[in-house]
Amino acid sequence: MKVKLFDESHELDLEKSINKFLSEKHTEVIDIKYQVAIETFGEEQIYCFSAMIIYR
């Protein structure tokens, strides 16, 4: 088994990255783990959208 990690600041960018990986790899996906982290920096909110794909 292998893993691939993705980290984007916008959920649509994460979606595009994952779809591109899946279309190019043609592998058996075992699981996908998804996470969102939010950090406040002054008045600004910083989002981090990440995913881990476990595959063969």
N, C-alpha and C positions, 0 to 999 in steps of 0.2 A: 504494500500500500504506500501511497504518497500523499502529501498535502500541498495545497497551494493557498497562499494567503493574499488577500486583497484589502486595500485600505484607501478609501476615498473621502473627500470632504462633502460630497453630494450623493444622495441615494441613486440618482439616475446615472451618475458616473460609475458607481459600483455595479449597477445592473448591466451597463454596457460592457464593463471589464469582464464580468462573470460570463455573460453571453458569448463574448468573443473567445474566451478560454474554452468554453464548452464546445463551441462550434469547430475549433481548431484541433482539439485533443482527441475527440471520439473515444472517450474512455468510459469505464463503468463508475458512476458516482455512487459512493457508499453513503455519504452524509454531507450536509452543508450546515455549518454553524454561522449564525448571524448575530451581530452586536452593534449597538449604537452607544457612543459616548458623547457627552456634552460637557463642555468646559466654559465657564464664564470668565472673560478677560475684560475687566472694566464694564463698559456698556455692551460689549460684543459677545455673542454666543458662538462658540466654535464647535462644530459637529464633526464627528469621526464615524463613518460608516465602514464596518469591516466584516469580512466573511472568511471562513476557512472551508475549503472543499477537500474532503477526504475521498480519494479515488484509487482505482487500480489501473 
